[in-house]
Amino acid sequence: MTMARKPKALLEELTYPGPHDVLRGNLALVGTPGMVFAPREGRNLPAVAFGHGWLQPVFRYRGLLRHLASWGIVAAAPSTQLGPFPSHRIFAANLRDTLDAVANVRLGQNGISVDPARLGLAGHSTGAGSAVLAAAAAAAGAGAGQAEGHPRPIEVGAVATVAPAQTVPSASEAAKGLRMPSLHLAAEHDLVAPPTGHAKAIAYAWGGPVQLRTIEKSTHLSVTEGFHWTQLLMQGKPHRASQRLVYALLTAFFLTHLAGEKKYQPLLDADVKRAPIDFEREAAAAR
């Protein structure tokens, strides 16, 4: 009998790159500017579309995207709505476009393919809020999709947010109608999107299984990498220890809920150092 591994050991494992060689591509080749990272080989893989934060270029998330790909998850990030007054609704549509593209186009010379039934959304800051809006639009079904130029409905199986920020329309309001599993990682010292009015509001409103964790000693920009001029205007800066926690928890979450790798469930069920569970619920009562 195989013994279940302890959460600490699983966390340690997932902080390191996975077993897959990673390819990087340009999303513009399939109609949307941005980046895509994928395992060198694979068929019917899970895929995640990731929304960048306010004013943040997608290259600031290369480490996270590459990490997910090294564990067998196609990770794509559209590079749109980068100005100071972005449309969250349009960015949500861009995230849906991205999922549609990677799910319906073979990637790379080896013909990597994505399973349309194993799609997820994630994001940072307003990109996280936009990911929630994208999930809500996808959940609305084919009718809403066709009205906005999406003839095929997209089924989102899981949503994760990092230092999420509210959007217009409201991400927490959109969360009420969502039934897929979700993971929300708040930044303890976030002064841009304080957890109480943002991460907690979205998590408490979520209609399906939900977990909220607070990454201790982290700020709004901890998950980003490299220097960017926005650090002169916004609170926070990249923080390697926080990045390692976020990478591991997001990887465990998507491997569990999109790839069906149940070996990582004990990590999702446990408090871990610097990332305790603040709130969780199997599902909200029917509204």
DRENZA-36342 format. One line per field, with one value per residue: residue number from 1; residue in one letter; x, y, z of N, C-alpha, C, O, CB in turn. Coordinates in steps of 0.05 Angstrom, whole numbers. Last residue first. Glycine has a CB too. Layout:
<recs>
base: NUM	...
volum: a	...
n_x: X	...
n_y: Y	...
n_z: Z	...
ca_x: X	...
ca_y: Y	...
ca_z: Z	...
c_x: X	...
c_y: Y	...
c_z: Z	...
o_x: X	...
o_y: Y	...
o_z: Z	...
cb_x: X	...
cb_y: Y	...
cb_z: Z	...
</recs>
This chain:
<recs>
base: 287	286	285	284	283	282	281	280	279	278	277	276	275	274	273	272	271	270	269	268	267	266	265	264	263	262	261	260	259	258	257	256	255	254	253	252	251	250	249	248	247	246	245	244	243	242	241	240	239	238	237	236	235	234	233	232	231	230	229	228	227	226	225	224	223	222	221	220	219	218	217	216	215	214	213	212	211	210	209	208	207	206	205	204	203	202	201	200	199	198	197	196	195	194	193	192	191	190	189	188	187	186	185	184	183	182	181	180	179	178	177	176	175	174	173	172	171	170	169	168	167	166	165	164	163	162	161	160	159	158	157	156	155	154	153	152	151	150	149	148	147	146	145	144	143	142	141	140	139	138	137	136	135	134	133	132	131	130	129	128	127	126	125	124	123	122	121	120	119	118	117	116	115	114	113	112	111	110	109	108	107	106	105	104	103	102	101	100	99	98	97	96	95	94	93	92	91	90	89	88	87	86	85	84	83	82	81	80	79	78	77	76	75	74	73	72	71	70	69	68	67	66	65	64	63	62	61	60	59	58	57	56	55	54	53	52	51	50	49	48	47	46	45	44	43	42	41	40	39	38	37	36	35	34	33	32	31	30	29	28	27	26	25	24	23	22	21	20	19	18	17	16	15	14	13	12	11	10	9	8	7	6	5	4	3	2	1
volum: r	a	a	a	a	e	r	e	f	d	i	p	a	r	k	v	d	a	d	l	l	p	q	y	k	k	e	g	a	l	h	t	l	f	f	a	t	l	l	a	y	v	l	r	q	s	a	r	h	p	k	g	q	m	l	l	q	t	w	h	f	g	e	t	v	s	l	h	t	s	k	e	i	t	r	l	q	v	p	g	g	w	a	y	a	i	a	k	a	h	g	t	p	p	a	v	l	d	h	e	a	a	l	h	l	s	p	m	r	l	g	k	a	a	e	s	a	s	p	v	t	q	a	p	a	v	t	a	v	a	g	v	e	i	p	r	p	h	g	e	a	q	g	a	g	a	g	a	a	a	a	a	a	a	l	v	a	s	g	a	g	t	s	h	g	a	l	g	l	r	a	p	d	v	s	i	g	n	q	g	l	r	v	n	a	v	a	d	l	t	d	r	l	n	a	a	f	i	r	h	s	p	f	p	g	l	q	t	s	p	a	a	a	v	i	g	w	s	a	l	h	r	l	l	g	r	y	r	f	v	p	q	l	w	g	h	g	f	a	v	a	p	l	n	r	g	e	r	p	a	f	v	m	g	p	t	g	v	l	a	l	n	g	r	l	v	d	h	p	g	p	y	t	l	e	e	l	l	a	k	p	k	r	a	m	t	m
n_x: -582	-561	-503	-438	-394	-351	-307	-261	-212	-158	-104	-38	17	60	55	-12	-69	-95	-118	-79	-49	-83	-86	-47	-67	-103	-105	-139	-130	-164	-158	-103	-74	-94	-72	-18	-7	-21	18	67	64	58	108	143	127	143	199	208	173	168	133	91	45	62	101	145	127	120	167	194	239	218	151	94	77	78	45	19	57	68	67	26	-28	-86	-138	-200	-238	-300	-351	-396	-405	-372	-371	-323	-287	-296	-283	-230	-206	-234	-238	-197	-146	-136	-103	-61	-38	-27	-4	-22	-59	-98	-119	-169	-198	-257	-298	-359	-402	-425	-456	-423	-385	-407	-398	-343	-333	-377	-357	-303	-272	-225	-168	-130	-81	-100	-146	-173	-223	-244	-270	-311	-327	-354	-392	-377	-382	-376	-398	-434	-475	-451	-449	-502	-513	-479	-467	-452	-401	-374	-383	-357	-304	-297	-299	-253	-216	-220	-196	-145	-133	-130	-91	-82	-112	-145	-184	-184	-208	-221	-250	-216	-149	-101	-40	17	48	102	108	53	-14	-76	-133	-171	-153	-129	-177	-208	-173	-174	-227	-228	-194	-224	-268	-241	-229	-280	-290	-251	-216	-168	-136	-81	-71	-76	-109	-67	-40	-60	-26	-29	-6	-18	13	56	93	112	69	76	125	112	79	114	153	124	100	120	103	55	56	7	-36	-64	-43	-65	-96	-88	-119	-97	-110	-92	-85	-88	-20	48	111	131	80	78	57	45	30	1	-55	-91	-86	-47	-2	-3	20	80	111	158	160	194	195	167	167	169	207	187	143	125	155	136	83	92	114	71	30	57	30	4	36	11	17
n_y: 593	539	551	536	484	478	528	566	611	611	569	598	604	599	530	508	469	424	410	413	369	326	329	306	260	267	295	317	363	399	393	380	416	463	460	453	503	539	524	534	590	611	597	625	678	686	683	728	781	845	895	950	998	1037	1069	1040	995	1009	996	934	879	810	786	780	769	818	862	867	825	782	759	702	695	665	631	603	562	531	505	560	615	666	705	697	710	765	785	770	800	854	875	847	853	911	925	956	935	874	839	787	772	713	669	623	575	537	494	521	556	623	665	698	723	771	800	802	833	879	903	922	889	878	836	784	755	709	655	604	557	504	492	520	512	553	546	577	629	688	738	751	716	667	669	668	616	579	603	625	608	649	691	671	670	725	744	719	745	796	788	778	826	858	808	754	690	637	581	519	459	407	398	404	388	406	380	389	379	387	440	477	458	460	492	493	511	559	589	588	615	666	682	688	732	770	775	801	849	870	879	915	958	1001	1052	1048	988	936	901	842	789	727	671	602	538	470	430	400	425	463	499	523	549	586	619	638	664	704	750	793	792	820	881	913	946	899	832	782	720	659	598	531	463	393	356	320	302	323	358	402	441	513	579	638	708	757	773	724	689	652	682	708	677	645	599	554	490	450	383	361	353	419	460	463	464	412	391	421	403	349	355	378	338	272	221	157	98	44	-24
n_z: -80	-40	0	-27	-10	27	46	85	107	115	120	116	97	130	127	116	130	80	32	-6	10	-2	-60	-91	-111	-151	-208	-246	-274	-247	-192	-183	-213	-190	-137	-144	-170	-129	-91	-117	-129	-77	-54	-88	-79	-27	-35	-70	-88	-120	-80	-57	-83	-141	-163	-172	-196	-249	-275	-252	-246	-231	-221	-175	-124	-97	-102	-53	-7	50	100	82	44	64	28	18	-23	-43	-84	-103	-100	-63	-25	1	-42	-49	1	6	-36	-20	30	57	30	-9	-59	-40	4	32	68	52	-4	-16	-60	-70	-111	-126	-166	-195	-191	-187	-172	-141	-171	-187	-140	-141	-187	-217	-283	-249	-193	-139	-142	-110	-98	-145	-156	-198	-216	-258	-307	-355	-420	-468	-528	-589	-609	-586	-593	-555	-563	-554	-497	-482	-502	-476	-408	-361	-353	-380	-345	-300	-318	-327	-274	-255	-286	-265	-216	-236	-259	-216	-184	-228	-244	-281	-302	-340	-369	-392	-437	-480	-472	-521	-551	-591	-637	-639	-649	-618	-610	-645	-620	-581	-533	-544	-557	-510	-475	-502	-498	-443	-439	-468	-433	-392	-419	-423	-369	-355	-392	-360	-355	-364	-406	-423	-453	-463	-470	-440	-425	-409	-399	-393	-347	-329	-299	-331	-332	-282	-292	-332	-302	-262	-294	-321	-304	-329	-381	-383	-345	-307	-300	-258	-276	-325	-322	-356	-370	-370	-386	-389	-451	-496	-498	-505	-497	-471	-439	-451	-449	-486	-485	-532	-574	-609	-653	-653	-653	-605	-566	-576	-529	-501	-470	-423	-398	-337	-281	-249	-204	-134	-102	-99	-57	-13	-12	1	52	79	76	66	25	39	19	-17	0
ca_x: -594	-573	-531	-457	-411	-355	-335	-268	-240	-174	-131	-60	-7	57	69	17	-54	-79	-135	-101	-37	-76	-108	-41	-45	-113	-83	-148	-116	-165	-185	-124	-70	-101	-101	-33	-2	-36	-11	61	69	37	83	145	124	115	186	212	182	170	153	100	58	45	75	149	135	97	164	177	232	233	180	107	77	97	62	3	45	67	90	38	1	-71	-113	-185	-218	-282	-329	-387	-427	-370	-393	-347	-288	-300	-310	-250	-204	-228	-258	-224	-161	-137	-129	-74	-51	-36	2	-27	-33	-96	-95	-163	-177	-240	-280	-335	-404	-405	-468	-447	-378	-406	-425	-356	-325	-366	-376	-329	-274	-252	-180	-151	-84	-77	-139	-155	-214	-232	-271	-289	-333	-329	-390	-375	-402	-364	-380	-409	-482	-458	-425	-486	-529	-476	-474	-478	-422	-373	-393	-386	-317	-295	-319	-279	-218	-230	-224	-159	-134	-154	-101	-71	-104	-130	-178	-185	-200	-202	-264	-235	-176	-114	-69	6	19	93	114	81	8	-52	-110	-179	-168	-112	-155	-219	-181	-149	-215	-244	-187	-198	-272	-253	-207	-266	-308	-250	-243	-175	-165	-90	-71	-53	-120	-86	-27	-64	-33	-29	-11	-14	-11	37	77	131	75	52	123	131	68	90	160	136	89	124	129	54	61	30	-12	-67	-53	-45	-100	-81	-114	-105	-100	-107	-74	-111	-46	25	94	141	98	66	78	35	49	7	-27	-91	-105	-74	-4	-12	-9	67	101	145	162	174	209	164	183	159	196	207	158	113	157	164	89	79	130	96	27	49	52	-2	29	26	0
ca_y: 620	548	542	554	497	459	519	547	606	630	570	584	604	624	552	506	494	430	407	433	396	332	338	333	257	268	284	293	339	397	397	365	387	456	464	432	478	539	521	507	570	614	588	596	666	686	664	700	768	816	887	922	985	1019	1081	1067	993	1011	1023	949	906	831	783	789	747	797	855	864	850	787	775	720	691	690	631	628	563	554	500	532	597	644	705	693	683	746	790	758	771	843	884	848	828	899	911	963	961	886	868	797	781	741	674	652	580	561	498	506	530	603	646	686	699	750	795	788	805	868	897	933	898	881	862	793	783	717	683	612	585	513	473	526	501	545	550	552	609	663	728	766	744	674	668	692	639	585	584	633	593	621	692	676	645	706	753	712	716	791	795	757	803	861	835	770	717	647	609	535	487	411	393	426	377	412	386	388	377	360	421	467	476	444	493	485	486	537	585	577	587	651	677	667	707	761	763	775	831	862	862	888	947	977	1050	1055	1016	943	918	862	815	748	697	623	563	492	447	388	404	442	482	507	529	564	605	623	643	682	724	792	780	791	866	894	958	927	853	799	749	675	625	554	489	415	368	325	303	316	337	396	419	486	560	612	686	746	778	741	711	641	663	723	674	671	608	580	506	471	405	366	335	392	454	460	490	430	380	423	431	356	343	393	364	294	239	185	116	69	0
ca_z: -77	-65	-3	-15	-29	5	46	64	103	130	110	130	79	116	139	111	135	104	56	-7	12	26	-44	-79	-91	-124	-192	-231	-283	-276	-203	-170	-217	-218	-142	-131	-184	-154	-85	-107	-150	-97	-43	-86	-106	-33	-17	-78	-63	-121	-100	-59	-60	-127	-158	-161	-168	-231	-266	-270	-239	-245	-221	-199	-143	-89	-125	-77	-16	21	93	101	42	65	44	20	-2	-42	-65	-103	-98	-83	-44	16	-31	-72	-10	24	-35	-46	10	67	29	17	-58	-65	8	7	70	79	6	-9	-45	-69	-91	-128	-144	-197	-177	-196	-189	-128	-158	-207	-148	-119	-186	-192	-261	-258	-220	-150	-139	-128	-91	-128	-157	-176	-217	-233	-286	-336	-393	-455	-499	-574	-617	-578	-613	-555	-565	-581	-514	-476	-510	-505	-429	-372	-340	-391	-372	-298	-310	-349	-294	-243	-289	-293	-217	-221	-277	-232	-183	-206	-249	-258	-303	-316	-372	-370	-412	-474	-469	-495	-551	-564	-638	-632	-671	-621	-602	-636	-638	-608	-533	-537	-576	-535	-470	-499	-525	-455	-425	-478	-459	-387	-411	-448	-384	-343	-390	-375	-352	-337	-400	-406	-432	-472	-465	-460	-413	-429	-386	-413	-351	-348	-285	-324	-355	-287	-271	-338	-326	-255	-276	-336	-294	-300	-375	-378	-370	-306	-311	-268	-259	-312	-326	-333	-379	-354	-393	-378	-427	-478	-511	-489	-509	-498	-439	-453	-442	-477	-483	-506	-565	-585	-654	-653	-675	-629	-570	-578	-555	-499	-494	-428	-412	-365	-298	-253	-230	-155	-105	-119	-84	-21	-17	-24	31	78	61	84	32	31	40	-19	0
c_x: -618	-587	-543	-485	-430	-372	-338	-296	-243	-204	-148	-87	-29	34	68	30	-25	-71	-121	-118	-59	-63	-100	-64	-39	-91	-90	-126	-124	-152	-187	-151	-92	-95	-109	-63	-18	-32	-28	31	59	40	60	119	124	109	156	198	184	183	155	121	67	60	57	123	141	104	140	171	214	224	193	137	90	99	81	20	31	52	91	63	14	-41	-101	-161	-204	-263	-308	-365	-420	-393	-394	-372	-314	-304	-316	-278	-226	-228	-254	-244	-191	-155	-131	-102	-65	-50	-6	-24	-37	-67	-93	-140	-169	-220	-263	-317	-379	-405	-449	-458	-402	-400	-426	-385	-339	-358	-362	-336	-300	-251	-207	-160	-106	-79	-116	-148	-196	-222	-260	-291	-308	-336	-364	-375	-401	-384	-366	-389	-456	-463	-430	-461	-513	-490	-471	-486	-450	-396	-394	-398	-348	-309	-320	-302	-245	-233	-236	-189	-147	-156	-127	-84	-93	-122	-163	-178	-203	-190	-246	-251	-196	-142	-80	-24	7	63	105	84	35	-29	-88	-157	-174	-126	-138	-197	-191	-154	-190	-234	-203	-189	-246	-258	-217	-243	-294	-268	-241	-205	-175	-120	-82	-52	-98	-95	-45	-52	-36	-39	-8	-23	-4	13	55	117	93	57	99	129	86	80	137	143	101	113	135	81	63	33	12	-39	-53	-58	-79	-83	-110	-99	-112	-95	-94	-102	-68	-1	69	123	107	87	64	59	34	26	-23	-63	-106	-95	-32	-15	-18	37	88	136	147	181	187	183	183	176	189	193	179	125	147	168	118	84	118	114	54	48	41	21	24	17	18
c_y: 622	575	554	543	515	470	500	537	585	624	589	587	589	625	576	531	489	459	418	432	417	360	343	344	284	266	286	280	314	371	396	368	371	427	455	435	455	513	522	504	542	593	589	584	635	673	663	680	738	804	857	918	957	1006	1064	1080	1020	1008	1026	976	918	859	805	784	754	775	832	854	846	813	781	734	711	684	659	624	590	552	522	528	567	623	681	692	678	718	770	762	759	812	871	855	830	874	897	951	970	913	883	828	796	747	704	657	610	562	523	511	514	579	624	663	684	723	772	782	789	839	881	919	912	893	863	821	796	747	689	641	591	541	482	508	504	535	540	559	583	640	703	754	761	704	676	693	665	610	595	617	600	605	665	678	648	680	734	720	707	762	790	763	779	838	838	798	730	676	618	564	502	439	398	422	399	399	390	395	373	357	393	447	462	463	476	486	476	510	561	571	574	621	660	661	684	735	754	761	803	843	852	869	919	971	1025	1053	1022	972	926	879	837	775	718	649	586	518	469	404	394	419	459	488	511	542	581	607	625	659	700	766	778	779	836	880	939	938	880	821	765	705	643	580	511	441	388	335	306	318	333	376	413	465	533	594	660	723	767	747	729	664	650	704	688	667	635	588	532	486	425	388	342	377	425	455	488	458	400	413	434	385	349	382	379	320	262	203	144	88	25
c_z: -95	-60	-28	-18	-14	-17	22	68	81	129	127	116	93	97	120	121	129	106	82	18	12	30	-14	-63	-78	-103	-162	-215	-268	-286	-233	-185	-205	-224	-170	-137	-171	-170	-110	-103	-141	-119	-63	-74	-104	-60	-22	-61	-69	-96	-100	-81	-67	-104	-139	-153	-155	-202	-247	-258	-261	-236	-237	-197	-169	-111	-119	-101	-42	16	63	90	60	64	44	38	-5	-19	-66	-82	-96	-79	-62	-2	-16	-61	-33	13	-18	-45	-17	46	38	18	-31	-66	-17	13	45	81	32	0	-40	-50	-93	-105	-148	-173	-178	-179	-198	-146	-146	-194	-169	-125	-164	-193	-239	-284	-225	-178	-151	-121	-109	-123	-138	-179	-192	-237	-259	-312	-376	-427	-488	-544	-601	-585	-606	-574	-566	-583	-542	-493	-506	-513	-457	-396	-350	-379	-385	-326	-309	-343	-318	-262	-277	-299	-245	-221	-263	-253	-198	-208	-224	-264	-278	-321	-346	-370	-387	-448	-462	-495	-523	-565	-610	-630	-665	-644	-607	-632	-627	-629	-561	-537	-569	-555	-496	-493	-523	-483	-437	-465	-472	-413	-405	-441	-410	-358	-379	-372	-368	-333	-372	-398	-412	-448	-476	-451	-436	-417	-406	-399	-372	-354	-303	-310	-349	-311	-276	-317	-333	-279	-268	-318	-308	-288	-345	-372	-364	-333	-313	-275	-272	-294	-311	-340	-355	-369	-375	-386	-415	-450	-489	-506	-492	-512	-468	-449	-441	-471	-476	-507	-536	-577	-631	-649	-676	-653	-596	-584	-553	-527	-489	-454	-422	-375	-328	-273	-233	-182	-126	-121	-105	-50	-26	-32	3	55	58	68	49	41	29	3	0
o_x: -631	-601	-535	-490	-438	-366	-328	-307	-228	-219	-150	-91	-39	31	74	17	-14	-67	-134	-131	-58	-66	-110	-62	-28	-97	-83	-128	-117	-162	-209	-164	-100	-110	-129	-76	-30	-50	-47	20	45	20	45	110	108	90	144	187	163	200	144	126	53	85	41	123	141	88	139	169	217	205	180	148	98	120	100	10	31	36	113	77	14	-31	-104	-164	-196	-269	-300	-361	-437	-398	-415	-392	-327	-321	-338	-294	-239	-248	-270	-265	-208	-177	-127	-121	-80	-72	8	-40	-52	-53	-86	-142	-164	-225	-256	-320	-377	-406	-456	-469	-401	-410	-444	-396	-346	-375	-340	-323	-318	-232	-213	-161	-101	-80	-113	-144	-202	-214	-265	-312	-287	-349	-354	-359	-421	-400	-345	-365	-457	-456	-414	-453	-512	-481	-461	-510	-469	-409	-413	-419	-362	-323	-341	-321	-258	-250	-259	-205	-160	-177	-145	-87	-96	-125	-168	-168	-223	-166	-254	-264	-193	-156	-69	-31	-11	52	100	64	38	-24	-81	-162	-182	-114	-133	-197	-184	-142	-185	-233	-192	-177	-245	-254	-205	-238	-297	-262	-230	-218	-189	-130	-90	-34	-101	-90	-39	-53	-16	-57	13	-45	15	-7	36	127	90	49	101	131	77	73	139	139	91	117	153	82	70	14	34	-21	-43	-81	-77	-73	-125	-77	-135	-71	-111	-110	-65	-3	69	121	92	111	42	79	14	38	-41	-47	-120	-118	-40	-31	-40	30	85	151	127	203	165	186	198	197	202	171	189	119	160	183	123	89	133	127	59	63	18	29	39	-7	37
o_y: 643	579	576	527	509	467	505	537	585	630	585	606	569	644	574	552	468	473	421	452	437	372	363	366	285	271	306	256	292	358	394	348	350	415	442	415	439	503	506	484	529	581	570	563	622	658	641	660	725	816	843	936	942	1004	1074	1099	1022	1016	1045	979	913	862	817	779	737	764	827	840	824	822	784	723	735	669	673	615	598	542	531	545	551	616	675	679	657	703	760	744	739	799	877	843	817	875	872	964	990	913	901	841	815	730	719	650	620	552	530	532	493	581	607	644	659	702	755	762	766	822	872	923	912	907	849	829	816	763	675	651	583	549	469	507	493	550	519	576	569	634	696	760	783	716	691	714	681	625	617	616	585	589	658	667	630	668	727	705	689	753	782	745	763	832	821	809	720	685	607	571	498	442	392	441	412	400	379	414	357	336	377	438	439	481	476	482	453	489	544	550	551	604	642	637	662	719	733	736	783	824	828	845	901	979	1029	1052	1004	980	923	872	849	782	725	649	590	519	484	393	381	397	437	465	487	518	560	583	601	635	678	761	764	757	828	867	947	939	883	827	762	714	642	583	508	442	398	326	295	334	339	376	417	469	530	593	660	718	768	728	749	659	640	710	682	654	646	586	533	493	416	409	329	387	408	446	509	473	404	425	449	391	354	397	391	324	270	200	153	94	27
o_z: -96	-41	-37	-36	8	-41	1	90	61	147	151	101	82	82	96	124	136	85	103	25	27	51	-3	-52	-56	-79	-149	-208	-276	-305	-244	-190	-216	-240	-173	-142	-185	-182	-113	-111	-156	-127	-66	-83	-116	-63	-22	-71	-72	-83	-82	-97	-80	-104	-124	-137	-131	-184	-231	-234	-284	-221	-254	-176	-185	-115	-135	-118	-53	33	51	74	55	81	24	61	-26	3	-87	-64	-89	-56	-74	5	-20	-70	-35	15	-26	-52	-36	44	26	7	-30	-73	-17	25	37	94	34	10	-59	-27	-114	-83	-170	-160	-164	-154	-215	-135	-143	-203	-167	-117	-168	-201	-241	-304	-207	-185	-171	-98	-122	-143	-117	-201	-170	-260	-239	-299	-381	-412	-497	-535	-598	-568	-618	-572	-576	-604	-554	-502	-524	-531	-462	-403	-349	-393	-400	-331	-317	-359	-328	-266	-288	-314	-247	-225	-276	-263	-195	-229	-202	-287	-256	-342	-332	-372	-365	-439	-442	-515	-503	-579	-607	-622	-683	-656	-601	-648	-604	-652	-564	-541	-586	-568	-502	-505	-539	-491	-440	-478	-485	-415	-411	-455	-417	-360	-392	-352	-388	-310	-358	-383	-388	-425	-497	-428	-449	-400	-417	-389	-367	-365	-293	-308	-360	-310	-274	-324	-339	-276	-268	-325	-306	-264	-337	-360	-342	-342	-319	-258	-294	-298	-286	-361	-336	-379	-366	-393	-429	-429	-467	-524	-468	-537	-487	-456	-431	-487	-462	-528	-520	-573	-632	-641	-696	-671	-606	-604	-531	-546	-476	-459	-428	-362	-343	-282	-221	-183	-136	-138	-125	-66	-46	-55	-16	41	37	48	45	64	12	5	15
cb_x: -573	-593	-548	-456	-427	-368	-356	-248	-256	-169	-145	-63	0	83	99	23	-58	-55	-142	-118	-17	-56	-131	-35	-20	-133	-56	-159	-86	-151	-194	-128	-43	-87	-108	-29	29	-28	-20	76	98	37	76	169	146	104	191	242	162	187	181	77	38	34	60	164	160	76	161	150	257	229	187	101	48	89	78	-9	65	53	116	45	11	-78	-93	-203	-198	-298	-316	-377	-445	-343	-393	-351	-265	-276	-312	-248	-176	-201	-256	-226	-148	-146	-132	-57	-30	-55	31	-7	-19	-116	-70	-188	-151	-258	-261	-320	-427	-377	-479	-468	-358	-384	-438	-354	-294	-385	-400	-327	-270	-269	-161	-174	-58	-49	-163	-129	-238	-209	-257	-288	-341	-308	-414	-350	-398	-356	-361	-398	-499	-482	-413	-479	-555	-484	-502	-477	-421	-346	-376	-392	-307	-266	-314	-283	-195	-211	-228	-148	-106	-155	-80	-40	-126	-105	-204	-167	-215	-180	-275	-254	-176	-116	-84	21	10	105	144	90	5	-45	-100	-202	-194	-99	-138	-239	-202	-133	-208	-274	-192	-177	-287	-279	-191	-255	-334	-259	-257	-159	-179	-82	-87	-28	-143	-111	2	-93	-11	-47	7	-30	-20	29	66	154	87	28	121	160	66	69	173	161	59	112	151	41	87	25	-4	-81	-36	-27	-127	-52	-138	-91	-106	-108	-48	-126	-51	23	110	170	86	51	91	17	71	-18	-22	-107	-130	-78	16	9	-24	80	82	164	150	172	226	136	174	131	216	226	170	84	141	182	85	48	131	111	8	68	66	-29	51	23	-19
cb_y: 642	527	551	582	476	433	542	524	632	658	542	594	592	630	545	502	505	412	379	427	401	311	318	352	246	247	299	274	343	421	424	375	379	475	494	434	472	563	543	502	569	643	605	588	675	714	671	695	774	808	900	905	985	997	1086	1084	975	991	1042	933	924	828	755	818	738	785	879	891	873	764	761	705	693	707	609	651	539	581	472	524	600	630	730	716	678	747	818	771	762	853	914	868	808	919	891	954	981	867	872	784	800	748	662	669	562	586	474	512	514	616	659	706	705	756	820	804	803	873	881	965	874	898	884	774	799	709	701	594	605	494	449	556	471	568	537	536	602	663	748	767	752	658	640	694	640	562	576	663	597	608	711	702	636	701	781	726	702	804	824	756	795	888	856	772	733	630	626	524	500	389	365	428	355	442	363	406	354	352	421	454	484	422	522	502	490	542	610	597	586	663	704	675	710	783	783	779	842	886	877	890	947	954	1076	1083	1031	937	904	849	816	752	707	616	567	487	460	362	415	453	499	525	543	575	624	642	654	691	724	816	795	777	875	874	982	945	854	812	757	669	635	553	495	413	382	298	277	334	310	386	394	482	567	599	692	737	808	728	700	620	641	744	684	688	587	601	491	490	394	374	308	392	462	436	498	433	354	407	448	351	312	391	381	297	249	194	116	82	0
cb_z: -85	-76	22	-27	-47	16	44	64	95	120	108	159	52	101	144	81	164	105	61	-31	-11	35	-45	-102	-105	-120	-198	-249	-280	-289	-193	-141	-205	-237	-138	-101	-183	-172	-66	-81	-158	-109	-18	-68	-125	-33	12	-79	-39	-145	-93	-65	-37	-146	-183	-182	-166	-239	-289	-276	-236	-275	-232	-205	-149	-63	-133	-84	-18	6	101	127	12	90	34	30	-4	-39	-71	-130	-121	-81	-61	36	-12	-91	-20	51	-25	-56	7	90	47	38	-82	-89	16	-9	77	99	-16	13	-59	-61	-95	-128	-139	-223	-187	-197	-213	-123	-135	-228	-161	-93	-182	-169	-272	-262	-240	-131	-151	-128	-94	-142	-150	-176	-217	-224	-294	-328	-395	-454	-485	-582	-645	-548	-620	-527	-541	-591	-513	-447	-495	-521	-426	-379	-310	-385	-389	-283	-282	-357	-303	-216	-275	-313	-210	-192	-285	-246	-193	-209	-261	-251	-307	-295	-395	-371	-412	-497	-447	-490	-565	-544	-655	-605	-676	-596	-573	-658	-642	-616	-517	-509	-577	-548	-448	-476	-538	-456	-395	-472	-478	-371	-387	-463	-391	-314	-418	-365	-362	-331	-420	-422	-417	-485	-477	-466	-393	-453	-361	-439	-324	-338	-259	-307	-378	-293	-243	-339	-350	-245	-251	-350	-298	-287	-389	-402	-383	-284	-295	-247	-234	-333	-318	-324	-397	-326	-423	-347	-433	-474	-528	-465	-512	-497	-426	-480	-414	-500	-463	-492	-565	-562	-658	-632	-672	-636	-546	-601	-566	-487	-518	-405	-436	-372	-294	-262	-253	-148	-78	-114	-86	-2	9	-23	35	104	76	107	8	41	62	-46	25
</recs>
